[in-house]
Structures are given as structure tokens and as C-alpha cells.
């Protein structure tokens, strides 16, 4: 906060994620005793990965004040300094310490492969291609006579960010692009996973800001409970924007609170992504992309959540997918090929699965809890990758797993009824566009005519990918954001550097006659027409 680290009498402890898999109850008990001060961390150094100071109410308020002081100073820095100097420096430092960052994520419980995926995504946000795109959007200049005309984006001021529990570090780093836009930033490090956020912000982002001369208070990171901190942000007249990650139900309510308090809400809520597989698709590659649905046990917002498939290739797609999910297994996070993570409360999974089967869906694979060695066990903390087949498009959304985001490893494949291709494609497009969520969508097809029609007509979602990984990161394209219940009333693809800034027009003249500026255009028009 305000350019320096602060200690506290209240600490949040991070334990080695392996002990959670060995004994959930004992690890949670140990964490609680450490945070209550009943036992000393020094006596458990073999399992304590780190600790983060918990902020009290006064510290939260002082972080806002520090950001408010820094915002106008940092916002006045040249765009080239904020974008090219700071952005390029940050990208370099993140790349240099990529292995270290991934190691911390693994210690917090992220499987190694997914930790590496997250770090690669962070780097794309600050890649030269992405920075060039940001630059093109932040300032455009034109000349007309003696005037320099600018269309530019100006920073909103103080931005506060509440990241999700499942991917706090990558989400917090996404928010750092708001700093490149000239804003100051306050980040809440969630108590469930504070170490990666605090470490990278303190050890990498803050020093990069110092190196380019940013004022203290440009970046502030505080660990604490979400409720009191969000309330403090809403109540503060110094806060301009709040980036909120959470459920759609809570997020839409929070959006209304933001508007009532005069804050700009930037929402990152649930996704319920649709992958459409057309009759001429490369079925093997499409199935490979669909296995991404089970990464992190489905506890990622941007994964495939439902599949819409042409009946001509439905059987082949299901067979290929069932075969390919065999390599997706549980294990300890540091193991190189682990992709499943624990699901500590799995009752919603079984409720959702039962709903699908009761409504006529067919179980293609999975459907059980299991232990880390993949042995089926009702008390296991892992869930098998589960695929269900839903026949018919008309009533597909009667099934809860189709209608809403599931957030566990359950993928419904909706097989359309036979119909002429033109009619079927129109129904597919309508189905995608009528989704009340709108994070990402994908299409698998070979026909350029089909691709062009789909791309031209699908307006739902913040990102549309064709014949590609659903979750893979790319330069320039957004990683987050969307429409409907994903982004709220103001939802769209989320580039925080753009969402936390506002458009302003500027005219700089070497000296124009005001009378000519007002009436000269009409006289020129008359002269042209005479």
C-alpha cells in the first residue's frame, strides 16, 4: 500500500496443497488454528507455504486514499510511458519469472499444466501485439487544416478489483492493464488464494511501476473478506470503477448497487459457453477441444459448457470425446499431466446429473466420485469427467446442465433433430444467440459459407473462436468479458484498459478564427455548389 509492504497482527496462511488431498479435514483445521494464533507457523514449516497480512478496515480505507492521491499524477504520465515502457517491462519480468509464478500457483493448488496455461495467458495480455492494439484504441490522431484532432481515452481514476477464488492471480494481472490506461488500482487478494496475487504484485508489478517512476499508491493490494471490502469501495467517493468477479445472481445485484453509488460496474460473472459442431467438422479436433470442459474439474468460467452438434456427426463426436477424456485424471498438483482438481462440495453435481437423466439424457461416461487413484468412491473429492447426451434442440434447455453454468465436470451434448441444413444452421444460430449467458462461443466447421454465416450472425458473447481451442489465449483478443448474465447490462468483451477509461475528443489549433470555425463550413459549401 502506498509503495510499501505492511505487516499485520492478523495473517492468512497458505498451506501446501498436497496436504489438502491427503486429509481435507486436518488441513482445514490446521489452517484455522494458525489463523487464530493457537499454534505457531514455525512448528509447521514443512506445510506452510507462506502467509499474507490481512487488512483491517482502516488499512482498506487508506489503500483507497493512496490510490486517489496517485491517480491524477499517474494519469498525467505520457501514454508511451504507461503502455510501452511499463507494459514491455512487465512482460519481460513476468517471462523471466514464469517458472517461479507457476510454482506458486501449484503450491496454492493449481495443477502444473493449468498453472503454466495461466502464466502464458498473462504474458499474452502484455505481449507486443496486445500493447500495439491497446495503443491503437487509446489514441488516434487526425489533421485538418491548422488543427490536430485527437480521439483519446482518458482514465476513470481509481479502479478496485475483486478477483475470483478459482483464478485470482491471472484475473488480478488482467486488471493491471487498467494501470496502463492511467488508473490507479486497488486489488483484493482473496483469503482462499492470496499468495500468488500478493507475491506477483509486490515482487514484479510494483517494482516495474517504480522503475518507470509511477507515484506511490498507483498499485495497492490488500487481503481481506469480500463483503466489508466491497462495501468500503462502494461507500468511498474516491472510487470510480469496480471490477467484480462472481456469480451472475450476486453480480447483477452488485451492478445495481454500483450504479446507485455512482460507480462504473465491470462484471465478470458466470459463463455457459456453447461449442457448435457442424456436419463437416474435424471431429477428432473438435472432441480434443471439448476435453477442455473438464480442465480444473470444470471450475473455470471460460471452458466449454455445452455442445450443439449436427446429427450426422453426433455419434462419432461422442465416441471420440469419451475416448479422449481418458487422459484427464486427478493427482497432486505438481504432477505433470494432472488436469482434474478437487470438488469439495459435489452435491450440486449429482443433483444436476440426476436432473439430466430424469429428463431423458443419456449417460455417455463418468457420473461418479473418485479418489486420487481414480478408484470410485462416494466420499472421493474428485469427480469423473461426465458426458451426457441430450436428444433434440427444442426442449434442451429444460435440462439444468444446458440452461445454466454447471462449474463441475459435466458436459451436455445436444444432438439436433434431423432437418434441412439451412434450417438447422438457422436454429443453431438462434440457440447460441438466445443463451442468457455470453462469455465465449466456438464453431467447428470446414465450409467457408457456414463459417461466414455463423460469424456474421452470432452476436452473443465476448469472444468467438472457429476451429480452435476454446480456452487458448491469443494476442489482441479478449480473455474475459461478455454479454447477458456474463457481463450485465453494460457487458461486452473486457479489455480493462478500455473499460476503465472513457472517450474524449480534443482539437488543438495553431490559431483559428472562431467566426470562421462556426460559419466557414457553410460558406465553403455554397462556394462549392456555385
Buried (B, 14 or more C-beta within 10 A) or exposed (E): BBBEEEEBEBBBBBBBBBBBBEEEEEBBEBBEBBBEEEEEBEEBEEBBBBBBBBBBEEBBBBBBBBBBBBBEBBBEBEBEBBBBBBBBBBBEBBBEBBEBBBBBBBBBBBBBBBBBBBBBBBBBBBBEEBBEBBBEBBBEEEEEEEBEBBBBBBBBBBBBBBBBBBBBBBBBBBBBBBBBBBBBBBBBBBBEBBBBBBBBBBEBBBEBBBEBEBBBBBBBBBBBEBEEBBEBBBEBEBBBBBBBBBBBEEBBEBBEBBBEBEBBBBBBBBBBBBBBBBBBBBBEBBBBBBBBBBBBBBBBBBBBBBBBBBBBBBEBBBEBBBEBBEEBBBBBBBEEEBBBBBBEEBEBBBEBBEBBBEBBBBEBBBBBBBBBEBEEBEEBBBBBBBBBBBBEBEEBBBBBBBBBBBBBBBBBBBBBEEBEEEEBBBBBBEBBBEBBBBBBBBBBBEBEEBBEBBEEBBEBBBBBBBBEEBBBBBBBBBBBBBBBBBBBEBBBBBBBBBBBBEEEEEEEBEEEEEEEEEEEEEEEEEEEEE
